[in-house]
Amino acid sequence: MPAQAALSHDRGHLFSFAEVCPVSSFLRRAAALGALLLLSACASVDLPASPKAAFSRSASGVLSQGVTYWSETRENPLRQVYHVVQLDLADPKVELFVSPPNDGAGQYHARTTSEFVTASGALLAVNASYFVPFKAGSPGGEDFVPHAGQHVDPVGKVIVGGREVAPPDDPEVDPRVNAILCIHPSFVEIRSGATCRWDVVDAVAAGPVLLVDGAERSFQNAGPKYARDRHPRTAFGVSADGRTGWLVVVDGRQSVLSEGATLTELTAFFRDLGAADAINLDGGGSTTLAVDDGFGRPRVLNSPIHTGVPGRERPVANQIGVRVLSAP
């Protein structure tokens, strides 16, 4: 699409190791990820200033067919680090999915997003639903809830493989949850409420919804403090035709690295990407983007902040994963 091509040009060259290295897919992935981590640690590419905020890209690359990653730093005026995974949802090999319940009784037990990437064989994943029970815990402590392996319930509807595995909740349980991300065989859409079309494969309820048909929505249901304060954020956006998707993770609560984003700033970022619709997912200490390094080991690309400790992952209820299917 021309708009996507313009976006890539404005934000820097997106290189593909698949085009220059005649090696197996897992070695390509490892090489690409290694280069991304090196670039992220050692370099910053200065780009033309945005009329809204100065920004630079520190790493970019194609992780696999139809899956591109980059990180972007903005001064807005405080420092914000955004991690973006762009998905070609029109590519039949690129599959977006929701993590299933991970016990024999059809229930979720808390685990980190890194653990899910390893267990599922996903290329990458981000955290998804809000969940209960939850207790943030003391700084650096172990008095948080849930710990890994403890039973948790997603807040809002979850569908996996066409089957409802978590029912919709009363809006009073969490008023932020006002929409649902619906994954269909050939497209993805975000719908208000808790109902997807008949052929939905996977779905996860979350919120608040950020964009509808390119227009910003009110965040009043989320509460003014949650909306206006800067926090780590996880979110998903989709193009008007449902064929391009963006998983976005914003680091936060780390003054030297990244302050986080308000919901208005997050919405503006999705607009810059070209999204028509976007939905906020669970954030804060839950915010995590993990990727398989090509050798079956997970690597976290952002800086989680569970219990106030930079780099510490939180066990969460479920994830949105990406896998790239092999040729038959």
N, C-alpha and C positions, 0 to 999 in steps of 0.2 A: 504494500500500500504506500502511496507517495508520502502520506503524513508520517508513517513509521520510518521511511527512508530519511526524511528530513530530520527526524528526531535523532537517528543514529549519527547523522553528519554533525549536528549541533553539539552532541555530547562526546564526540571523539570516535576514533576507529574501533570497531568491534572485530577482534581478530579471532580466527578459528584454527586451532591446532589440527583439526580434522583435515584441513585443506593443505597443510604443509608437512605433516608428519605421517608417513605411511605405516602406522602401527595399529595394534588392536584397539578396540573401543575403550577398554579399561585403562590402557596406557595413555591414550589420548586424554581421557578424563583426568588421570593423575597428573599428566603434564600441564594441562590447562589449569587445574586447581593449584598446582605448585606455583605456576607463573602468577596467578591471581594473588596468592598469599604474599609472594615476593614483592609484587607491585604495590600491594596494600601497605606493606611494611616500609618500603624503601622509596616510593616515588609518588608524586602528585602531578597530575596533568592540569595545568591552568587553562581554563576555557573562558570564552567571552562572558562578560557579566550579564546575568539575567536582569531584566528591568525590575524584578521583584526582590532578587537576592543574588549575591555573588556566590558562585559555586564552582567546584572542581571535581573531576573524576579521578579516583586514585587507583581503580582497577576495573578491567572489563575483559570479557571473554566468553566464548561459546563453550558451555559445559557439555553439551551433547546436541544432537540434531533437534532443532526447534527450541532450544533452551539457552538463553543468554543471561549472564549475570554481570552486574556492575555495582560498584559502590560510589556514592556521590556525597561530597561534603558541601554544605551550604552555610553561609553566615547570614542569619536572618533576624536580628543581627547576631544572636547567639549561635554558637557552633552546633550544627546538626549533621549527623551521619545517616544517610539513607542507603539501604541495601535493596537492590531491585533484581528480581528474576522475571524476565520477559518470556512468555510462553507462546509458541505458535499453536494455538488450539485447533487450527485447521489441519495440522499434520496428524494423520491417524496414528502415528507412532507415539505421539506425546499424550500421556494420560495423566489427568488430574484426578485424585481420589482422596477419600476421607478414611482415616485409620479405623479399622473395625474394633469392636470389643475384644479384649485380649485375655479372656478366660473362657472356660467351657460353658459357663452359665449365661453368656451374653452380656457381661458387665465390663465396664472399664476399670482398670487399675492404673494408678498414676505411674507414669514413666517419663523420662526426659525425651526431648525430640531427637537427640543423638541416639538414644537407645532404640527409638522407633525406626530411624533410618537403617540401623544395623539389622534389626529384626525383620524388616519388611523388604529389604533390598531396593528401597527407593533411591532415586538419584539424589533427591533433596526433600526437605520437609520444613514446614513452619508450624508453630502451635496454632490451635484453632479455637475451640469453644471456651467460654467462661465455664466454671465448674464449682461444685460444692461437694464436700465441705472445703472451706478455705480459711487459712490463717497465715498472714504474711510472715510472722515470726520476728524475733529480735535481730538486730544487725549482726550478721555473721553467725547466728545461732542455729540450733537444731530444733527449736520449738515451733517450727512451721508445720502446717497441715495443707496438703497431704505429703507424706513421705512416699518414696518409690514403693510400689506394690500395694498401697492402700486403695480401697474401693473409693471411686469418685463417680459423680453423676454430672454429665454435661448439662448446662443450663440451656434449654431450648431443644428443638427437634434435631435429630441426627438420623440420616438415612445412609445405609451402606449396602451396596449391591441390590438396590431397589427395595430394601426392607427397612422399616423404621426400627432403629435400635435404641432411640431415646425419644420420648414423647415431647410435644410442645409444652411449655410451662405457662402458667398464668403470668401476664406482664408484670404483676407486682413482685414476682420472684426476682427479676432483674429488668428494670425498665429500659436498659440499654438495648436489649435484644428485641429488635423490631423488624428484622428482615432475615432472609435466608439465601444462602449461596447454593444454587442448584447446578449440578454437573450432569449434563446430558451426553448422549453418545457422540454428538458432533458439535456441541457448543456449550457455553456456560452462561448463566444469567443470574442476576441478583433481583429478587422479588421482595416487595414489602409483605409483611405478615409471615406466615409459616407454611405456605402451600406452594409446591412446585408443580410443573406440568406432569402429565401422566407417565412420560417415558424417562423420568429422572433416574439416574443410576446412584449417585451419591449426593448428599446435601448436608449442610451444617448451618444452623441458625446462629446469628450473632448481631452485632450492631454497635452503635447506631449506623444506619445507612448514611453514607457521605455524599454520594452523587446519584442522581436519577436523571437520565437523559441529558447529562452534562450540567445540570443545575444543582447547586449546593442545597442540601436539606437542613432543616432545623435540627439542632442537637439538644433541644430542651429536655427531651426524655432522658438524656444521659446525665443531666445535672450540670449546672454551670461550672462547677469546679473541675469535674472530670473533663469537660470540653475545653476549657480555657487554659488549664495548667499543662505544662510540657511533661510528657511521659514517654517511656518507650512504647512503641506502637507496632502492631502487626495488622496488615490489611490486605485486601484483594480488590483489584479493579479489572474491568473488562471493557473492550471496545464496543462500539454501537452494534457491530455485526456479530458479536460474541465469539470472534475468531482469534482475538489476541487478548491474553491475560497478563496481569502483573501481580506478583506477590511482592509486597513491600514491607520491610522491617526497618524501624527507626530505633537506633540506640538512644538511651537516655539515662538520666539521673547520674551522669558521669561528667562533671563540669569541664574537665580537660578534654575528654573525647567527644561527648555529645550530650546536649541538654535534653533532647527529646523534642516532641512536636505537639502542638495543640491540634485539635480536630480540624480547625480551619486551615492550619498550615499543611496538614496531611491531605486535606481535600484539594488544596491548591497544587500540591505535588502531583496528585493523580491527574488533575487537569493538564499540567505540563506534559505528562506522559501521553496524553491523548485518550484517557479513559472517559467513557460515557457514564458508567455506573461504577460505584465503589462501595465497599462495606468494611467497617472496622471490626476486627476480631479481638480476642483477649490480648491484653498488652501488659505493661508494667514489667514485673519480674518474670512473667511468663514468656516474654518476647524472645524468640529464638529462631535462627535460620541455620540448619545443619545440612551438610552435603556429604555424600559418599566420596571418599578420596580416590576411588578407582581401585583400591586394594581391599575393599570391604571394611574400611575403618571410617568412622564419622569424623568430620571436622566442622566446627562451628565457625561460621563466617562473620557473625556479628559479635557483640560483647554483651551477653546477658548480665542481669544485675539482681539475681535472686538473693534475698536477705541482705541487699546492699553490697554484695561482694561482686566486683567486676569479674566476668567470666564464669560465674557460677550458674549452672542451669537449674531451672525449677522443674520438678516432676509435674506434669500436666495431664489432663484427661485424654485429649486426642489431638490429632494433627491433620493438616492437609499435606498430602505427599504428591510428588511428581515422579513418574517413571517413564522411561523411553523404551518402547517395545522393540525387540530385535526383529530383523527381517525374517519372514517364514522360510 
